[in-house]
């Protein structure tokens, strides 16, 4: 009887194969197929020998190493049954790592051939032996995997590779799998180029692992982020102290609540506070840059590199300001209120006249550990102050000149710019003085190359965000230019680095398996990966392009109204437009609508420099094409002259003449014989088929809503981790009270109310019914599918059909979630989430619901009897095409008695929960909702 072993080996009749069993007993291998697990380790030896000792030795090996033929003593060797993964090189590598250069591995020449194939020369063997002695297992694995592609001399170079201390570029993975991936990627190149790319792969992975180490060290060098609230409280109290002092002076030292409500700070107060925050931002930036170098390169390098920078930041605070910031009341946080205090400590401790000792290093590290928290506190304080859209800066009480901060120019003289000023397109802050800047810094420099930066440009705020970014794993902050301040993101989560050679190779090889082609010329691994990725992205983008009618496609790159037309053809293009324009055209719903062919999106660029002047959304209705939306940067209106020209052009776009198909003769549905008919039989066949087809199309666009409901369903408990479709079913089974509690918990945990609201707009069944032919929609009580009314028997059978049930479940959940939102109308979790990121429809619905059922803690948005609502953009309650009329149906879904809305407006006015209003009141909230 012969036993099939792994890697094509057969155990003949003269030997026996034994498997270890529980309890230490030996089990003889059975030749029948499927009798034992594939790849199981076995001891192979003489028929009449006792396998007990051999099996004990076998148990000390890993399953992979057992396939290397290790000498187990007593005439036995290790092996694996047929069906093992990988090949013999994996077994030899595992055994070498476990046993080292041990004689029990058998014939050395055979093992070298298993590792390196025909390239196993004496010199390669000597290099491999040295790698084993030095335990450079990563280089040995890579050389074995690359042996099918490289010659002997090239393998010697791979075997000589050394990773930086503490770095393992091949922690796990099979050499045979890596060999397959490398073959897919590199077989088309000449051998010298293959070696270059393999060594580049090694260097690339090592550099990624070193960067990962640096990221971890930076984060570990900083005080824990959860303590930032204590510092924020200390910083806010310090800044509020002068304000409270002025309030006391204005009220003769007895500020009552009413007096405080009526009091207004001087007009120069905002500029004064912003100047202090600018100084804090400079100090925090200097601390963060120093902290990064200290973590990466050590104190000596950091002190020499940042000495001038720290001195310039230190000059921003006077001695009395530092003393006031360091003064601590009993029970307050131990660290100073402002980062400039620690900058001063560093400048003093690292003076060139002083020697750096271990005590100095400890002193410095204690203070630098607060850099990240100081940066976060100052950044948030600046953005909170700038959230007021009506902010106008006064340098002094009589506004004799524009707002100025001389320390900013001294800081720039010492440190220069980390971002190129000529590309900074942020609209400046509004200055009350006529000479204040009104256009972005980039535009001022284009007109006057010697134009100076002003604090209005907020480039200093971007410096702070860029300095924070490395402590969150980013090279720099991302920026979207918008009013009133740029949207700077320094803590964007980064994808995990490909921190191993097998993983890096597998990621690129998978794209090749999907059809991408390695570039014909590349000098490094990053170039190879980028070339393959670009090819895969192009393939993916070509299948997801937006359909554009031929009559519109002809205008691409043409000139209209003196501007060049650029048609939006895929989502990445919209994202690029949005990044420059500061609008929401890059959001997913624009791409979804364009992908369905329901609109055509365009950008109008200037012919000279290619800057985008406006974005256009056109849609085809009865009679031809019409302008749906036309906006300039930051959602501003375009000039009336340009708007007129573009509208005339759009209305002149020809539409194809469609031939009307011959009308189909109506076929009455067949009637069942006898007195009893099944519920499903009462529905016309045409209705069922048409509705199923429409539902299938609508379900294709509800992925975002399902993912949101999956996030919501996670709050059901620790084990609640649903797939999106399953999450919808789980939510559908909840009671109204459970829905309310679940939503409250999810909002308090950080789920965004505007995201939930957007998800509840997904009503695939209602949308499918609306798409039906009018004759089919006239079926008796079909409307109960869309309004939540009890379903008749025929429709209950319909919604249980597999093709209809998912859409019905989504509709039911969406209505239930809106009802739960209405129950949370005054709940802190909802109001806090809405105030943080308001959306127009949600905000209007909440205000209407509050007006219909007034609460005690409300404020008046519009006076009694008035229909004009203050704020920008302007709106009117009576406008049939305005947001308030459109939101009445949504407010009704919240449970509001909208039939009394006008009566309550006439009696009380338009009301809003006070908890929704922050600094700036209703105008600021309404404006933020339209960003």
Steps between C-alpha positions, in 0.01 A plus 500: 500500500644839397419833670490824301707770671530869433698651212462194275672246730368147550574276802552151354414159643824473700423784745223598737338841564373594845285789618494631859167455679361639827648330804836438332393195305616433145252455215613337172424700190221372280547510123132563435421844365358733763591276792720771659516879484689626192858596580499334842854449643616138516808301606634275222722204599556125505204268521611321817632805694328663798386851393442639854824700531475619140148631557617692809767666286241563227279684748780753553484603133246724335278346236687690228845401627397134509503493118879560494595138577649568846685206659284387796736223616458125492494499122198730482470827307224760499263549208151622419213324332389609155295817479738733688502864392810653338808306390810347654687833520244616758568187707879541485478870595274420796735223616807725466334770709410241763819290506767721344790338314429161662620173353152355552384687187660235284688549176619864474512496120143374475382774733680767296334373184163514677568863595662636185447249220761499220664813647621305808876544444768467770524878535120525539516222762770685692298825491189312617695335784624841614145633497388205716785554746413872526127413514417726206189299423328775299785516246507119478125485432517772235797337324325164491183660358701690237714201396271425204569849359866568587839348427753379762697826526180700538378265774822563690415871506148426630640266767730780615209740569473626857197665658533790746519401864160407641344462154370172353388546138388134472323418829265245350396354167607215275796536265316288242209746494735796469679318217172473310423871550846614399481282191174668393652844550861467385521221244461752217817690599866417435692346791698817590173695528345220707781525756463878516128472565537225764760699693278805465209298642717414802606863551143622451359268767782583741435872453128446565575309818742769616233763432251292698747490787543878481122550503462281806788676679348842426164397642663336804706813570185707559268531798190288456235662286220443752659764725447770239168603659680613816734716295210634291320605818813675630555679167134610473493629859814703437352660188164565666660682792553837318150475351344455842711788627364733229149382573549589868625846408202556270249400769670671797623173638155341536427310175149359516383241248291758315785751496738237365249411226472863390872573516708483183882494494679787323524471122876437522462206738484226235822620332670523840405142591601376155839669537558313827393174338735567207787532749389176665484331158857609423620371838316168459638462146854556626448248782359238262780536247756473778319196644506322165873549452567407864316170452657423161858623539569578865544809717833619362371518143168651607667774704729603214231477231223692679690754714410800279143378459450470875651845557260656246203330667623606844493865391120482453434511876611768744618413849176615665295289257708191582461564870123536469476179297712305748310626805280217625205514731454218747367185334579612144701293250871507578620602154499867389201634311704603195770305310728804487600432862660168408660652191673748731615215725654322201677812376652549846596136557651451152705815493830446310688595818350207691608137489231243426486243782270214587316736732458749216363228274241396761404865554450553126308177440252581777408826332512377141262216592220761512557620141220296339241594761593868476468480122155340514371751759624804310378368163151439638492838671583677172242311294233558767568874495494511121172306476313833513431583133429865585843554659654836402841586638578841650863568578408765758199690632491745207616251231783730397679223308455135404562230758871432536727271703870596459614176665372302200751668268784438750396135517505469121842665485636234734320190367377570147195326353413132524229546233549694177326840539432523126268197526309613810146571370325553833269808503635740765309595813286811465662817632293803593766730352480571127870414451460147638561210258199390296645232269705185577875525550566302180306753295674795669840346423399440138417869469790625714793258559618697805160496674529404866316237697249637751351326804164508316630228262508236779808339350634489857204278594597257221853495645358388833290226336805384300704482820229290668465258207820293563373409847193343336689307233470761221768691315292819497142615543250491216331829417172606340472875448166628624353785699539606776815292551667214313396146582829355623516130587814387680370173648374322188530124564766345281487150348730248660849497349606193302748412772634176354655383176235231431211743564647775281555256214156343541319834481657583164475145365125494568453800274688317226265203548209741448639603162750777570834495318839580659656808339766419239757730665539562872805547716360428846229308679286811574505583127394145416216509757385843382500389137297188572262692729445770239418240240251331734342832596459594135330166433268548798421862410414411140228262621356756746488802271193723494274461195489827304253549211659553160347846455677620817823303457574695183556817708789357704809731476294752300478871588177640643467859627876538469565200724613145422245225574621190686252215540500290819552139397596315824502551880870585537451797268217631719720463808772711336247769412360501853847536653557824312147641493423445868155355418332161537512384136746229604248342739367154422143602419612711201694201368202271561263729306750544217565126485126441453504741205261742672732800468815626325762682707744752357778739594568828322871587490682813394696435176812680626584321827235227523344622824143383560254790498173311550343154529183416309237229549260459205205263473268403218128554545206534268596753237878460521795570730478740795743641757444323831784667692773751409750610765834680528766422762377436854143476363492871415278629219657552159471840338159574344656542156671158514187335638294639212747378235527150649122462534450604138763247391348216704149568372637489146653151534312283248308199624461186293158434348367172631250296299202399705453121519173347397264476796453154640149361518398460865475137602263436788649287778378139504234430759517191713216251481292416804418702808848509661803681360848520646604847620788518254264412216304821545795713393547559127802315369618818327498685834704234681763479224527878455528561874767229543705652216468851645592377850812329364617829347427700816676254731820550302535852648426439870842373606578811705169478689555133580851572631361775722238263640774243562684760710177576683434133567840460668357685798272202566780335699855370495417208275294711259720501190261466206546495128315803352202297372469311829522827696190632322302189597621527861388863519165418339419263787547763774216675679460881478639542852801283413561707187505817708741358759727353234516827307576698815787265586645511147485881479667534839774262378577725201271391217419815303132603495534640147635163382204323661261750339656442160459124548130537585445661161568161340151363421563249219146359503336843495734609220423183305125559531547858379679370190212274398277577206200712614259224402681253725517750786121527491467152653277514806685595824847485342577825686507311831841367395648849535321672789530245781130415507389142578536283191210303351543127462612513136775752572617314811564203272676729255750646750593151615631415154884466510550767234276753680564427871840680531355824359194479725723446806707808414189715463363381833828563683538847346155604619564351845831684539335831410232437761778433753669827402174679577494342845853637563407853397635660820746226591858617554648223283299612195537876546876472553542289187285732286676811629836344416411426137161637396331423168228727354214248473562349845528845656177622336313186606614536862404869509155427352446218750601729788265772377211257473559368854674785693732408785604715795862534385452661159615816327329702228644478148234712326255727680130415529316547173821537295584267214846635417768300682821687587842369401689422182395359262165678522186287533126546540254271674240553228731429204357187336841414353690592815651275768226559757214380283704200390574412864134489608465135393822410682377676816180299478708180499661623823153492651431874484135616456584710195135599446541754785832636372368825351277558799796473736722717280237772513471468878856426622728542198751245365661319796823305545643305797751719684743208521553520122625858514862574568716804447347713226146372561266400219681687215824312569320164530302553177812608313701197618219272382557629144875450479 
